[in-house]
Amino acid sequence: MSDNINPLANQSESHSTENVENHLDSQQNDLQAPISALAALTHDDIRDFEPAENCLDGKTILVTGAGDGIGRVAALTYARYGATVLLLGRTSSKLEYVYDEIESFGGKQPAMLPMNLEGATYAEMQKLANLIHREVGQLDGVLHNAGMLGPLTPLEMYDVDMFAQVMKINFTSTFMLTQALLPLLKDAPNGSIVFTSSSVGTHPRAFWGAYALSKQAVEGMSDIFTQETQNTTNLRFNCINPGGTRTNMRAHAYPGENPMSLKTPDDIMAGYVCLMSDESIGVRGQVLELQPKD
């Protein structure tokens, strides 16, 4: 058989590589609209958002880490503004408590989705997506709130198994679950995916190890998803940095800090509601600091 049967066979490797790079550059130019131009609201607008009653009515929102802390308060808040909330967490008893709280104030019936994100496989996440599609029929938003702090120690001394555990919970499982849920979210009129970041994700600091690296990766993932979807879907991807908030994780990170000096999760909910509401359509690829330093 002739060696010339493939018209690309005689092209040099460098020429082929150049063609591929040019093709990718062309695709990226098509995808990369200026994100700032898409943002209809400023960060101050989002932080100071005053939600209208039932502004989330008709929406179904999944919250990870919904059993306590910011995740619990976000789930309750979304329900108070009319959303059907899907409660995902590893501890069923905590989810049951949040479920009962929602029912106690007359919120739409939530659903409990027990799942340990550290050990969950992609196949299990796909089954979860199919379950939501079959039993609920829609998904309009996801708040990725579940997270693990891990030890505050130099990277040189960081236990490699603990490093993998933190990265799996904070980053890898977040990617896996987002990908599994994307078909449902694309079917929503205006799907919103909100990731949780941190000041040490935006500006990594010594001794924050896997936690800082995982949050840095989350911010990069949100940016890439935005670039890849903003011109072809109605999806929007954003990150929230809640800042110093009165939670158990904060207490572990700063054991000497007076918790009463911190805002509560309830105090910072305006931004969480805004990014799930249709008021934030057009806000894409942002990292929103809820408590910016002066």
C-alpha positions in Angstrom: 0.0 0.0 0.0 1.3 3.4 -0.8 2.7 5.5 2.0 0.9 8.5 0.5 -2.6 7.1 0.9 -3.0 9.5 3.9 -2.7 13.1 2.6 -1.4 14.2 6.1 1.3 11.5 6.2 4.0 13.7 4.7 3.3 16.8 6.8 5.9 17.5 9.4 5.0 17.1 13.1 5.7 20.7 13.7 3.4 21.8 10.9 0.6 19.5 12.2 1.1 20.9 15.7 0.9 24.4 14.4 -2.3 23.7 12.6 -3.9 22.2 15.8 -2.7 25.2 17.8 -4.2 27.6 15.2 -7.5 25.7 15.2 -7.6 25.9 19.1 -6.8 29.6 19.0 -9.6 30.1 16.6 -12.0 28.3 18.8 -10.9 30.2 21.9 -11.3 33.5 20.1 -14.9 32.5 19.3 -15.6 31.5 22.9 -13.8 34.3 24.8 -16.2 37.2 24.8 -15.3 39.8 27.5 -16.8 38.4 30.6 -17.0 41.8 32.3 -19.2 43.0 29.5 -21.7 40.2 30.2 -22.2 41.1 33.8 -25.5 43.1 34.1 -24.9 43.6 37.9 -21.9 44.9 39.7 -20.5 42.9 42.7 -22.0 45.6 45.0 -25.4 45.0 43.4 -25.1 41.3 44.1 -24.0 41.8 47.7 -26.7 44.3 48.4 -29.4 42.4 46.5 -32.9 42.7 48.0 -34.8 39.6 46.8 -38.4 39.9 45.8 -40.8 37.6 47.5 -40.9 34.2 45.7 -38.1 35.3 43.4 -37.0 31.6 43.1 -40.5 30.3 42.6 -40.6 27.5 40.0 -36.9 26.7 40.4 -35.3 23.5 41.6 -31.9 24.0 43.2 -29.5 21.4 44.5 -27.3 22.3 47.5 -24.3 20.2 48.4 -23.2 20.2 52.0 -26.8 21.0 52.9 -26.7 19.5 56.4 -25.1 22.4 58.2 -23.3 25.7 58.0 -23.7 27.9 55.0 -25.2 25.0 53.0 -28.0 24.5 55.5 -28.8 28.2 55.6 -28.7 28.5 51.8 -31.1 25.6 51.5 -33.5 27.2 53.9 -33.2 30.6 52.3 -33.8 29.2 48.8 -36.9 27.4 50.1 -38.2 30.6 51.7 -38.0 32.4 48.3 -40.0 29.7 46.6 -37.5 27.1 45.3 -37.8 23.4 45.5 -34.5 22.4 47.2 -32.6 19.1 46.8 -30.6 18.5 49.9 -27.3 16.6 49.2 -25.0 15.6 52.1 -23.3 12.7 53.6 -25.2 12.6 57.0 -28.9 11.6 56.6 -29.8 12.8 60.1 -28.7 16.4 59.3 -30.5 16.4 56.0 -33.7 15.2 57.8 -33.4 18.1 60.2 -33.2 20.6 57.3 -36.0 18.8 55.5 -38.2 19.2 58.6 -37.2 22.9 59.0 -38.3 23.6 55.4 -41.6 21.8 55.9 -42.2 23.7 59.2 -42.4 27.1 57.5 -44.5 25.8 54.5 -41.7 25.6 51.9 -42.1 23.4 48.9 -41.4 19.7 49.7 -37.7 19.2 49.5 -35.8 16.0 48.6 -33.0 14.4 50.5 -30.0 13.0 48.5 -27.6 11.3 50.8 -24.2 11.0 49.1 -20.6 10.9 50.4 -18.7 13.0 47.8 -15.4 11.6 48.9 -16.3 8.1 47.9 -18.9 8.7 45.2 -18.2 7.4 41.7 -19.1 9.1 38.5 -21.5 6.3 37.7 -23.3 7.1 41.0 -23.5 10.7 40.1 -25.0 9.9 36.8 -27.6 7.7 38.5 -28.3 10.7 40.8 -28.9 12.9 37.7 -31.2 10.3 36.2 -33.1 10.2 39.5 -33.6 13.9 39.5 -34.7 13.8 35.9 -37.2 11.0 36.6 -38.6 12.2 39.9 -38.3 16.0 39.8 -38.1 16.7 36.1 -35.9 19.7 36.2 -32.8 21.3 37.7 -32.3 25.1 37.6 -29.3 25.6 39.8 -26.6 24.0 41.9 -24.8 25.4 44.9 -21.5 23.5 45.4 -21.0 24.2 49.1 -19.6 20.9 50.5 -16.0 21.2 51.5 -13.2 20.0 53.7 -10.5 22.2 55.3 -7.7 19.7 55.9 -4.6 20.4 58.0 -2.9 23.8 57.9 0.7 22.7 57.4 3.6 23.2 55.0 3.2 21.3 51.7 6.6 19.6 52.5 4.9 17.9 55.4 1.4 17.4 54.0 0.1 13.8 54.2 -0.4 12.7 50.6 -3.5 10.6 51.4 -5.1 13.6 53.2 -4.1 15.8 50.2 -6.0 13.5 47.9 -9.0 13.5 50.2 -9.3 17.3 50.3 -8.8 17.6 46.6 -11.5 14.9 45.9 -14.1 16.6 48.1 -13.4 20.2 47.2 -12.5 19.9 43.6 -12.7 16.6 41.8 -16.1 15.6 43.0 -17.4 19.1 42.3 -16.2 18.7 38.7 -17.7 15.2 38.4 -21.1 16.2 39.8 -21.2 19.3 37.6 -20.5 17.3 34.5 -23.1 14.6 35.4 -25.8 17.3 36.0 -25.0 19.4 32.9 -27.6 17.9 30.6 -30.3 18.7 33.2 -29.0 22.2 33.7 -28.8 22.9 30.0 -32.5 22.1 29.7 -33.3 24.8 32.2 -34.2 28.2 30.8 -31.3 29.9 32.7 -29.2 27.4 34.6 -27.0 28.7 37.4 -24.0 26.9 38.9 -22.3 28.5 41.9 -19.0 27.2 43.2 -17.6 28.0 46.7 -14.2 29.6 46.7 -12.1 31.3 49.4 -9.7 34.2 49.7 -6.8 31.6 49.8 -8.1 30.3 46.5 -7.9 33.7 44.8 -4.6 34.5 46.6 -3.0 31.3 47.8 -1.2 31.5 51.2 1.4 29.5 52.9 0.3 26.6 55.1 -3.2 26.4 53.5 -2.1 23.4 51.4 -4.6 21.3 49.6 -7.5 23.6 50.6 -6.0 26.6 48.9 -5.0 24.6 45.8 -8.5 23.0 45.6 -10.2 26.4 45.7 -7.7 27.8 43.1 -8.7 24.9 40.9 -12.4 25.5 41.4 -12.0 29.1 40.3 -10.1 28.0 37.2 -12.8 25.4 36.5 -15.6 28.0 36.7 -13.6 30.3 34.3 -13.1 27.4 31.8 -16.7 26.3 31.9 -17.8 29.9 31.3 -15.6 30.3 28.3 -16.8 27.0 26.8 -20.5 27.6 27.3 -21.2 31.3 27.3 -21.9 31.6 23.6 -23.7 28.3 23.1 -25.9 27.9 26.2 -27.8 30.0 28.8 -25.7 28.5 31.6 -23.8 30.7 34.0 -21.0 29.7 36.2 -19.8 31.8 39.1 -17.8 31.5 42.4 -18.7 32.9 45.8 -16.1 33.7 48.4 -18.2 34.0 51.6 -15.4 35.5 53.6 -15.0 35.0 57.4 -18.3 33.5 58.5 -19.4 31.9 61.8 -19.1 28.3 60.8 -17.5 25.2 62.2 -14.9 25.2 59.4 -13.9 28.8 60.3 -13.6 27.8 64.0 -11.2 25.0 63.1 -9.1 27.3 60.9 -9.0 30.1 63.4 -9.4 28.6 66.9 -8.4 31.7 68.7 -10.9 34.0 66.9 -14.0 35.3 68.6 -16.9 33.9 66.6 -19.2 36.7 67.7 -17.0 39.1 65.6 -18.0 37.3 62.4 -21.1 37.5 60.3 -23.5 34.6 60.4 -24.4 32.6 57.2 -27.8 34.4 57.3 -26.1 37.7 57.1 -24.5 36.9 53.7 -27.4 35.2 51.9 -28.3 38.1 49.6 -25.5 37.1 47.1 -26.5 33.5 47.2 -30.1 34.3 46.3 -29.1 36.8 43.6 -26.9 34.3 41.7 -29.7 31.8 41.7 -32.4 34.3 40.6 -33.1 35.5 37.1 -31.9 38.9 38.2 -28.3 37.6 37.7 -28.8 36.5 34.1 -25.7 37.7 32.3 -23.4 37.4 35.3 -20.9 34.9 34.3 -17.4 33.9 35.2 -17.2 36.0 38.3 -15.6 35.5 41.7 -17.8 37.3 44.1 -16.3 38.3 47.5 -19.2 38.7 49.9 -17.1 40.5 52.5 -14.4 42.4 50.6 -11.7 44.0 52.7 -11.5 47.8 52.5 
